[in-house]
Structure formats: structure tokens, C-alpha cells
Amino acid sequence: MPAWARPVGPAVVLLVAVVMAVMFSPDSVCTVAAPCGADWLDAAGTMLFLPHLVWLFVLPELALVSAPLLLIWMSNPDTRLGGPAEKIADAVVVAALCWGWAAVVARLRARGRQRSLALDTAGGITVPAPATDDVRPWRRGLVRGIAGAILCAVAGPLITTVIVDDRTDDRLARTATSENARVVAYNTDDYTVTVRLPDSTRHRFDAQGSYRVGSRVPVLMHSDWVRLATEPYGDRTGRQALALVLAGLGVTALGSGLLSRRRAVALRRAPVPVLRVLTRHHQGRTEIFAADDVAALRPVLSYEPHTRSRTALRQALLYGAPGEGGELILASATESGQWVVEATASPIRHGSPDGTGKPGEYRPGTARTAAHRRAAEARVQDALAAMTPATGPVRWQAGPVARSVGVAFIVVTIMLLGTFFTGSPTWWQLPIWSVGGLYWVSVCLRMMIWRITADSNGLHVRGLWRTLHLPWADVIRAVYTPEGELIVRCRTDVDDARVGSVGFPPLERRLRHPGRAERAAAEITAMIREPGLRPKNDARKGPPEPFALQHRRRKRTGTSTRPADSRRPQQGLGG
């Protein structure tokens, strides 16, 4: 599958373009002659963008239908009432929809080619799939199907209540009297307008249009029933939006469940091709390798199993025509010599859970990652040639530049959050900004406090919440990814130690100044490959103290236990 067909590109462009189009669109002008009504077609078209973004990733079959519908909705001239900025944003929205639709077509065609290749590889051999030990086929997708049905069942009556209330208001409006009321307040934050009625009482309405304080607006009154003549259904816009969102989520969950169940049942409906493969459990997922990939360098497929366990590489039989997003059955050998038959608990994906393999870091398809691997290997070779055996613990950690940048980011984030929270945000903005602010602060803290210490026993990896101890026998190498994440790779039966995103590789490459995380990955890998470079115990000082005790002593005394002749990595911006 080509790189342009991946869903991330069109999804990001579409999201940014839709946000910009909404920002540049003018406020609605509501008049008595042309009131702002409950335009269900316009509301449904706007809300369809949210599930469409989700379908680009998880349900391309539905995105294949929603993209043309959105293009038809965008062709309506009434959706483009703003200036040149909005028209440019709308043009980008149309281009992103076309890009996403073409990407979906390419992905679905690639899945067809994958299934054809699987049939050819099997040599035409098809057999009935065995019964699974962990789950029955009718249970596949059952939870998602029920959840989707419940959401749709909630959305249906909610939409009905909105329509019934609109019809009731229309009947009352025919017999109501019209009075002019003065606008005394207009809040643009929560879009409400407050008017003074002829009897000097005040009434607040939810508003979609724009109003000027001091102007007069017509108000319809019938006993204790009051509403704006220019906005008949403004107070039900929130319910309308909630109903459409629930309907979109319900269709997503229901469609995903039905597709999963259909594919699972199809595996047992007729004979399917069978392939001999290698498999293992890694990071909560099952990885599948080609039968001749005994080094487990290039995972072909991965999926989430029903029963999670950590096992070494073993032989297996793969039933079904594997393709991205499909279903399969895996019969694998165990250490006791028996065979276990399991079905997928999630749609299968290409490669390993994190897009890289173990012990090699294979990420197919891009020249950028290949160049990154070559550069990383060159740094390891340079470290092997330049490093000398360490006589004491060696430490790699964030430098003053990275800490200063992290502090600056945290201060700016706190200032922005403080300004936002003092501006009377709406109820739905509070959780979004709170979660986003906490996540960004955690990223900055991780960039500031990360540290890896090597001693004679192994590596001590300090992250944001805890410190992990990894014996030398368990670690394979350290990796600094193109995205700036530092990872210590371990054996197949040991989870990797992820330090997190601690650098800025593009900026480091432009400045030709390697960061501390980049150098740490090279030197740690050199120590793993050449045990003679690892720190040695000093017999005169006795056995080394536990890492936690050393850490507490340094905090109490303000001194460092690092020997003067140990290597101090070079400071870099990615630090």
C-alpha cells in the first residue's frame, strides 16, 4: 500500500480544514422573513465529519460511502457564505475528502491483493478451519454490536423528541402575538441572548445568529410560552447535535461489530487457505512471522488475542486469507507440545504493535526509516570505536537546554489554561482542555526528568512515574526513533522500557547537533554488544549500593555519585 493511502494524512488535513472553515464562517443572520430553523440536512452534514474521521481509520467500508455524501453536501452553495478565507478552507475540505476517498479505495484494493497473494502462497490448499478454544464465532463483535444498537436506540427517540417539540412550537406560533423586545445582553461564549419583554421582565434564549445590544427583536408570546420569532428552534440545537453525535457513534460501533461477526462466521462457512507461519506474543498482541523468519525480524501481521501470555517464537498454522482489518484463526504449538487454537479479538494489522519489530527495528515502506536505521547503526559503530571500559556507573539524562525548554512549555501551558478557565468556558470545553493540558504537561515533564543509569548489574530506566531495573541479560538494544522516542528493547518475554518522547530529531538533524537521547541509544547499544564496555564493580568499595539508595543520598547531600572519569554525553537540543 503506498504511503499516500495511509489514513493519517487525509484525516489530519480534513480536521484542520473543517476547523478553519468553521472559524472563518460568518455568524448566521436570522430575520422574521428568513428565520434560523432546525435545518436537519445542514446539521447532519456537519456532524457527519466526526464519524467520517473515525471511519477513515477503522471502517474504510463506511468511509467509502460517507465521503461522496459529504462531497454532495459541500456542493450546496448555501454552505459557502463567507469571505475568501472560508472559501479557501472549503476548497481544502473538498480536496481532503477526495484524497481520503482515493486512499480508502487504494486500501480496499490492497486488501484484495493481499487475500489473492495468500491464496497463491497456500498453493490452492484449503481446509475447514478448526474450532477455537477461546471464543465462539457468534460472540465476535457482539459487545460492539450491542453498544452500537443501544446508542442508536437512544439517538432515535432523542431525534423524535426534538421533531415533536418543533411541531408543537409551530402550532403555538400560529396563535401567538408578536411583540418587540429590546436586546439587553448577548453572550458570544455560550451563544445566548437576553431580551427585556414589554412587561419589563427579562428572558434569555439560546441563539444561533448575531445580535446587537440595544436593538429590538420580535418575540412571539402565548400565555407563558415565549420564543424568538427569528429563531424558532434555537433552544433545541444542543439536543439536536447530541442526537446526531450519538447516532454517528452508534452506527460506527454497530457497523464494526457486524463486519467482525460476518468475517468471523465466513471463516467457518467454507474451506479456507492454510499457511505455515511462526508466531509469538509481544506487548499484549500476537505477532505473526513468515515461516523462514526464524530471527523474528519482520512481523507480517499482528492482532489482539483473547488470552494474553508472553511466549517465545513458536510454529503455527494460519487459517484464512489474511488482509488488513480481516479475521483469522491461529493454531500454535505450546511448550508442552500441545496445540492451541485461537481467534482474533481485534482486526489484524500489518507489522508489530508499535510498527517495529524485535530484535530488529523493521518498519516497512519508507526510505526515511531506512536512513534513520543506517544513521543509528553508524553512531553505534562510532561509539564502539571511541568508548573505553567504564570504571563506575554511567548516566544519560536530560540536559539544561531540554529542561529549560520543558519549563518554558509548562509555563506557557499553565498561562493558556489559566486564561481559558477564567473566560467562562462551556461544559464540553472543560474536559477537552483539561485532558489536553495534563497530557502536554506530562510530555514536558518526561522530557525534563528522564534518566538511564548503567551499572554492572544492568540498566536503571527512570520514566515519569517509576524506575525500572533491566538486567543486562534481558536488554537487546536501545532505540531512538524518528519521532524522538527513546526505547530500551528487551527479550521477547520481557516488556520493553519506554522512556517516552524526549527529543526533536528533525531539529537535531538541521542543527547537526546530536541530542543526549540519540547518543544514549548509541552508547547503550554499544555496551550491550560489547560487554567489556559495561561498568565494573570496584572491589575496594564493595558491592554497589541499590539505585534507590543512591538516588536518595544524592537528593539529601546534593552531590553526585558519578565518578569523574565516567563518560558524560554531549549536550544536545533534543536532550
MARNUMAR-748338 format. One record per residue (C-alpha): residue in three letters; y, z, x. Coordinates in pm, whole numbers, padded with zeros to 5 digits, always signed. Each point is the difference from the previous one (the first is absolute). Layout:
! MARNUMAR-748338
ALAYZX...
//
This chain:
! MARNUMAR-748338
MET+00000+00000+00000PRO+00340-00094+00151ALA+00254+00269+00083TRP+00251-00127-00260ALA-00256+00062-00277ARG-00005+00375+00054PRO+00162+00183-00295VAL+00236+00217+00206GLY+00252-00278+00071PRO+00062-00130-00354ALA-00016+00353-00144VAL+00269+00136+00232VAL+00228-00301-00048LEU-00046+00014-00378LEU+00071+00374-00016VAL+00320-00028+00205ALA+00118-00306-00194VAL-00058+00165-00339VAL+00189+00313+00109MET+00291-00211+00127ALA+00004-00209-00319VAL+00021+00317-00211MET+00277+00140+00220PHE+00210-00317-00021SER-00057-00064-00370PRO+00304+00084-00217ASP-00004+00268-00263SER-00081-00115-00350VAL+00295-00070-00231CYS-00084+00128-00347THR+00211-00109-00298VAL-00033+00019-00377ALA-00056-00376-00012ALA-00259+00012+00279PRO-00151+00351+00011CYS-00232+00108+00281GLY-00331+00009-00185ALA-00356+00095+00091ASP-00083-00325+00177TRP-00374+00042+00048LEU-00043-00330+00182ASP+00263+00090+00258ALA-00132+00356+00040ALA-00362-00117+00036GLY+00099-00262+00257THR+00189+00258+00205MET-00281+00255-00012LEU-00263-00261+00087PHE+00125-00005+00359LEU-00146+00347+00061PRO-00365-00078-00084HIS+00037-00344+00161LEU+00076+00168+00334VAL-00314+00212-00038TRP-00212-00299-00105LEU+00099-00191+00314PHE-00197+00258+00200VAL-00287+00113-00223LEU-00040-00256-00281PRO+00094-00351+00115GLU-00181-00136-00306LEU+00267+00155-00225ALA+00281-00092+00241LEU-00110-00362-00038VAL+00105+00026-00368SER+00301+00234+00027ALA+00183-00211+00262PRO+00038-00307-00228LEU+00105+00226-00289LEU+00273+00155+00214LEU+00112-00345+00115ILE+00032-00109-00364TRP+00198+00315-00077MET+00229-00062+00299SER+00069-00354-00126ASN+00193+00146-00294PRO+00374-00059+00068ASP+00088+00329-00175THR-00151+00192+00293ARG+00264-00136+00240LEU+00339+00121-00119GLY+00140+00137+00326GLY+00182-00150+00293PRO-00123-00185+00309ALA-00169+00313+00147GLU-00220+00044-00306LYS-00085-00370-00010ILE-00106+00010+00367ALA-00214+00307-00068ASP-00156-00172-00302ALA-00078-00304+00215VAL-00174+00225+00252VAL-00198+00159-00286VAL-00118-00345-00111ALA-00092-00092+00359ALA-00192+00328+00046LEU-00189-00058-00326CYS-00099-00348+00115TRP-00102+00137+00341GLY-00209+00273-00162TRP-00168-00244-00237ALA-00090-00234+00287ALA-00130+00299+00201VAL-00218+00109-00292VAL-00145-00350-00033ALA-00074-00006+00374ARG-00168+00343-00015LEU-00221-00094-00294ARG-00100-00327+00168ALA-00079+00192+00319ARG-00226+00231-00200GLY-00187-00302-00130ARG-00046-00132+00353GLN-00123+00343+00112ARG-00266+00003-00268SER-00106-00353+00093LEU-00031+00097+00366ALA-00212+00302-00097LEU-00235-00226-00196ASP-00027-00237+00296THR-00060+00287+00244ALA-00279+00134-00219GLY-00171-00337+00030GLY-00045-00032-00374ILE-00209+00316-00021THR+00074+00196-00320VAL-00177+00310-00125PRO+00060+00249-00283ALA+00224+00285+00110PRO-00174+00340+00018ALA+00095+00293-00220THR+00256+00230+00161ASP-00065+00365+00076ASP+00356+00120-00057VAL+00147-00164-00312ARG-00100-00220-00293PRO+00174-00336-00052TRP+00149+00090-00340ARG+00189+00290+00161ARG+00186-00227+00244GLY+00365-00011-00108LEU-00065+00235-00293VAL+00270+00254+00094ARG+00264-00267+00050GLY-00097-00172-00321ILE+00027+00322-00201ALA+00332+00090+00165GLY+00138-00346-00073ALA-00115+00014-00361ILE+00167+00340-00046LEU+00328-00126+00148CYS-00005-00307-00223ALA-00085+00220-00299VAL+00303+00218+00075ALA+00229-00298+00060GLY-00097-00171-00328PRO+00113+00280-00238LEU+00308+00062+00214ILE+00105-00363-00036THR-00075+00021-00371THR+00223+00307-00046VAL+00288-00176+00174ILE-00033-00303-00227VAL-00029+00216-00314ASP+00310+00201+00097ASP+00192-00323+00063ARG-00093-00131-00345THR+00103+00331-00162ASP+00339-00013+00172ASP+00050-00356-00119ARG-00054+00107-00362LEU+00246+00290+00032ALA+00258-00223+00170ARG+00018-00228-00306THR+00141+00283-00213ALA+00198+00185+00270THR+00378+00006+00030SER+00175-00117+00315GLU+00260+00222+00169ASN+00196-00046+00323ALA-00057+00279+00253ARG+00185+00062+00324VAL-00198+00003+00329VAL+00071+00333+00173ALA-00260-00019+00282TYR-00225-00259+00161ASN-00260+00114+00256THR-00128-00280+00223ASP-00265+00223+00161ASP-00215+00056-00310TYR+00163-00278-00209THR+00133+00207-00289VAL+00322-00042-00197THR+00173+00280-00194VAL+00226-00084-00297ARG+00227+00205-00231LEU-00079-00067-00363PRO+00270-00011-00272ASP-00081+00362-00099SER+00084+00107+00362THR-00365+00069+00088ARG-00153-00150+00312HIS-00323-00191+00027ARG-00178-00130+00309PHE-00204-00320+00004ASP-00228-00161+00256ALA+00171-00321+00105GLN-00102-00324+00166GLY+00338-00170+00011SER+00328+00088+00174TYR+00273+00200-00176ARG+00358+00096+00087VAL+00127+00352-00064GLY+00275-00010-00264SER-00126-00312-00173ARG-00134-00006-00354VAL-00350-00099-00103PRO-00145-00050-00351VAL-00245+00269-00113LEU-00234-00026-00298MET-00032+00321-00206HIS-00238+00083-00285SER-00006+00370-00091ASP-00112+00176+00323TRP-00128-00327+00152VAL+00234-00148+00266ARG-00036-00286+00244LEU+00210-00251+00193ALA+00046-00330-00177THR-00003-00181+00335GLU-00328+00160+00119PRO-00241+00050-00288TYR-00298+00113+00211GLY+00154+00150+00313ASP-00157+00345-00047ARG-00352-00147+00012THR+00028-00198+00322GLY-00176+00275+00198ARG-00296+00008-00240GLN-00021-00377+00010ALA-00009-00003+00380LEU-00258+00281+00014ALA-00225-00182-00248LEU+00012-00322+00202VAL-00070+00182+00327LEU-00301+00176-00154ALA-00122-00332-00136GLY+00027-00160+00345LEU-00186+00285+00169GLY-00262-00003-00274VAL-00064-00374+00034THR-00026+00043+00378ALA-00256+00280-00018LEU-00194-00161-00284GLY-00011-00340+00170SER-00112+00153+00329GLY-00276+00197-00169LEU-00128-00296-00200LEU-00003-00228+00304SER-00188+00260+00207ARG-00257+00053-00272ARG-00044-00375-00053ARG-00059-00059+00372ALA-00239+00295+00030VAL-00208-00116-00296ALA-00003-00358+00134LEU-00179+00124+00315ARG-00302+00098-00212ARG+00011-00287-00248ALA-00151-00264+00233PRO-00143-00025+00353VAL+00266+00035+00269PRO+00012-00098+00370VAL-00111+00263+00253LEU+00134+00037+00354ARG-00116+00213+00293VAL+00295+00203+00135LEU+00094+00316+00190THR+00188+00284-00168ARG+00150+00343+00061HIS+00221+00256-00176HIS+00346+00046+00152GLN+00315+00174-00129GLY-00137+00040-00351ARG-00102-00366-00035THR-00307-00209+00072GLU+00050-00273+00260ILE-00221-00308+00018PHE-00053-00199+00322ALA-00184-00319+00084ALA-00364+00048+00096ASP+00071-00098+00364ASP+00309+00224+00040VAL-00195+00290+00152ALA+00317+00134+00168ALA+00172+00032-00339LEU+00314-00176+00121ARG+00086-00213-00303PRO-00046+00150-00346VAL-00036-00281-00252LEU+00025+00197-00325SER+00065+00357-00110TYR-00012+00188-00328GLU+00008+00354-00136PRO-00350+00140-00063HIS-00100+00249-00267THR-00162+00233+00256ARG+00203+00060+00316SER-00171+00091+00325ARG+00053-00068+00369THR-00283-00195+00155ALA-00052-00225+00298LEU-00050-00377-00013ARG-00317-00096-00185GLN-00175-00304-00148ALA+00055-00099-00363LEU-00054-00273-00258LEU+00303-00129-00191TYR-00064-00128-00355GLY+00255-00229-00162ALA+00252-00263+00104PRO+00268+00209+00175GLY+00362-00091-00057GLU+00325+00194+00003GLY+00029+00216-00310GLY-00363-00054-00099GLU-00299+00227-00046LEU-00323+00031+00197ILE-00312+00212+00051LEU-00099+00131+00342ALA-00349+00117+00097SER+00026+00183+00333ALA-00245+00181+00224THR+00042+00372+00071GLU-00085+00211+00304SER-00321+00116-00172GLY-00122-00358-00044GLN+00059-00018-00375TRP+00229-00247-00172VAL+00298+00090-00220VAL+00133-00243-00261GLU+00366+00044-00095ALA+00262-00193-00192THR+00367-00028+00079ALA+00240+00255-00150SER+00300-00226+00072PRO+00058-00374+00040ILE-00100-00116+00346ARG+00268-00087+00254HIS+00009-00188+00327GLY-00027+00196+00323SER-00004+00377+00049PRO+00189+00261-00203ASP+00306-00011+00225GLY-00015-00369+00088THR-00145+00071+00344GLY-00349+00058+00130LYS-00164+00257+00221PRO-00052+00013+00290GLY+00195-00322+00039GLU+00329-00050-00182TYR-00066-00328-00175ARG+00253-00126-00250PRO-00072-00358-00097GLY+00236-00282-00057THR+00328+00057+00187ALA+00111-00098+00347ARG+00235+00300+00003THR-00283+00251-00004ALA-00191-00195+00265ALA+00305+00007+00228HIS+00041+00371-00069ARG-00362+00065+00103ARG+00043-00197+00320ALA+00318+00189+00087ALA-00170+00333-00073GLU-00293-00091+00225ALA+00242-00100+00278ARG+00170+00341-00027VAL-00339+00172+00026GLN-00084-00196+00314ASP+00338+00090+00152ALA-00062+00366-00081LEU-00345-00012+00160ALA+00155-00140+00318ALA+00296+00239+00015MET-00136+00333-00125THR-00140+00269+00227PRO-00238+00282-00098ALA+00191+00270-00188THR-00019+00358+00129GLY+00109+00162-00327PRO+00061-00074-00367VAL+00190-00322-00070ARG+00230-00021-00299TRP+00153-00289-00193GLN+00261+00082-00261ALA+00319-00118-00165GLY+00300-00027+00231PRO+00364+00094-00054VAL+00096-00346-00128ALA-00268+00001-00272ARG+00089+00356-00096SER+00369-00083-00022VAL-00072-00303-00218GLY-00228+00210-00221VAL+00264+00271-00043ALA+00264-00261-00085PHE-00229-00158-00262ILE-00077+00339-00155VAL+00371+00092-00018VAL+00087-00333-00164THR-00290+00038-00246ILE+00108+00352-00099MET+00360-00118-00048LEU-00110-00291-00219LEU-00228+00223-00207GLY+00275+00258-00039THR+00245-00265-00118PHE-00256-00140-00241PHE-00102+00334-00154THR+00363+00105-00054GLY+00068-00322-00193SER-00197+00092-00317PRO-00305-00224+00052THR-00222-00096-00293TRP-00340+00163-00054TRP-00200-00293+00136GLN+00209-00028+00317LEU-00060+00361+00107PRO-00373-00029+00088ILE+00044-00340+00166TRP+00281+00114+00229SER-00164+00336+00067VAL-00334-00149+00103GLY+00170-00275+00203GLY+00223+00251+00178LEU-00289+00233+00085TYR-00208-00290+00128TRP+00282-00126+00224VAL+00065+00351+00136SER-00372+00036+00081VAL+00008-00332+00187CYS+00298+00117+00207LEU-00162+00336+00073ARG-00321-00168+00113MET+00198-00223+00233MET+00172+00308+00147ILE-00286+00248+00049TRP-00307-00209+00085ARG-00184+00101+00314ILE-00333-00074+00172THR-00129+00224+00280ALA-00291-00094+00225ASP-00198+00266+00186SER-00347+00024+00146ASN-00156+00060-00343GLY+00159-00287-00190LEU+00311-00094-00197HIS+00216+00227-00216VAL+00181-00217-00257ARG+00288+00166-00184GLY+00116-00165-00318LEU+00230+00112-00277TRP-00222+00271-00150ARG-00273+00088+00251THR-00136-00042+00352LEU-00338-00169+00050HIS-00228+00055+00299LEU-00204-00306+00102PRO-00260+00034+00278TRP-00007-00281+00254ALA-00347-00097-00120ASP+00134-00081-00349VAL+00303-00215+00086ILE-00024-00372+00066ARG+00360-00105+00064ALA+00360+00045-00112VAL+00176-00276-00193TYR+00370-00070-00049THR+00014-00244-00292PRO+00261-00276-00052GLU+00141+00214-00283GLY+00075+00290+00237GLU-00292+00226-00100LEU-00184+00200+00268ILE-00373+00050-00067VAL-00274+00162+00209ARG-00321-00186-00080CYS-00325+00198-00011ARG-00371-00064-00034THR-00135-00130-00328ASP-00107+00346-00121VAL+00338+00160+00081ASP+00324-00070-00189ASP+00285-00156+00193ALA+00301+00216+00090ARG+00312-00165-00141VAL+00322+00123+00155GLY+00206-00223-00232SER+00289-00241+00042VAL+00182+00120+00310GLY+00165-00311+00144PHE+00185-00328-00054PRO-00202-00274+00175PRO+00239-00291-00089LEU+00299+00187+00145GLU-00200+00105+00307ARG-00101-00359+00064ARG+00357-00125-00032LEU+00131+00265+00238ARG-00302-00049+00231HIS-00025+00376+00019PRO-00343+00146-00095GLY+00001+00310-00217ARG-00185+00319+00072ALA-00259-00067-00269GLU-00077-00340+00152ARG-00045+00150+00344ALA-00201+00290-00141ALA-00249-00242-00157ALA-00045-00184+00330GLU-00043+00315+00214ILE-00234+00173-00246THR-00217-00312-00016ALA-00002-00012+00382MET-00121+00362+00012ILE-00272-00080-00252ARG-00123-00297+00201GLU+00028+00176+00336PRO-00113+00365-00024GLY+00127+00066+00354LEU+00359-00021-00127ARG-00045+00280-00252PRO+00147+00346+00072LYS-00225+00235+00195ASN-00038+00375-00023ASP+00164+00203+00277ALA-00268+00242+00132ARG+00261+00242+00132LYS+00158+00036-00344GLY-00323+00039-00193PRO-00081-00187-00319PRO+00292-00151-00192GLU+00150+00200-00282PRO-00046-00113-00357PHE+00261-00253-00109ALA+00136+00220-00280LEU+00051+00291+00245GLN+00182-00226+00246HIS+00221-00128-00282ARG+00092+00353-00114ARG+00072+00110+00357ARG+00232-00293+00061LYS+00191+00075-00319ARG+00032+00367+00094THR+00108-00050+00362GLY+00177-00333-00033THR-00188-00138+00303SER-00247-00284+00040THR-00354+00037+00133ARG+00003-00360+00118PRO-00042-00024+00379ALA+00274-00157+00201ASP-00218-00280+00132SER-00138-00109-00339ARG+00114-00334-00127ARG+00301-00009-00234PRO+00010-00320-00205GLN+00306-00218+00010GLN+00258+00055-00277GLY+00025-00278-00253LEU+00183-00064-00326GLY-00329-00007-00187GLY-00077+00346+00128
//
